[in-house]
């Protein structure tokens, strides 16, 4: 079913609306306010979450590989949240008044030096601005979005093709510097690690089959996905996962993107 959806999705991904209430079809893009992140609606479907033992750089905490269903109308940020978007929150009196340092400049660069709590504060501010329930993606939603209908280590296949992601380099790159995946999402692999909603657990055993957030486990640690500009290809695999203290702001490799469940 996913294979049949992808060609239609690719065509729809060119659509864009300034009327978010009408943005219900897979591939439609919208922005709830001028300073809000651009969002894209994903197709509903299911996927195999995690990595098999034969996958290169496979880790035990990526197991067991199991089918997860995303049976809801989900929109995800086209890009990682940028400094410009963070600074809009700051200027409006939100985000706890916290101004992260910007090693590679502000503007279209992805925001870094943010904790999980900072990412949550941004989503809460965005919700107040728009009247909609913005949030962090769940870990399962993030992997579904990153895979974009693929099943290999990367959305590009068994290898991470040159020029498809920012990794092993010397700093972040502006949002949209690399091609998107089949769902129209940029930098799902590389650039910055992305916070998700879930508490850390040492495996996927017991994770909700509907892709909702896992809110039990060690909640002092939260999950990060996607790898960063600093990492090698093994950390950019769609199944790769990492953990960090939810209060950690020190790292210049950690950022996030937002998600939104749309009414049917």
Secondary structure, DSSP 8 states (H G I E B T S, - for coil): -HHHHHHHHHHHTT-EES-GGG--STT-EE-SSTTS--EEE---EEEEES--TTSTT--GGG-S-EEEEE-S-EEEESS--BHHHHHHHHHTT-GGG-----TT-STTBB--S--HHHHHHHHHHHHHHHTS--EE--HHHHHHHHHTT--SSBTTBSS--TTSS--SSSS--BTTSS---TTS-S-SSSSSEEEEEEEE-SSSTT--TT------SEEEEEEEES--TTS-GGGGSTT-EEEEETT----TTEE--EEEE---
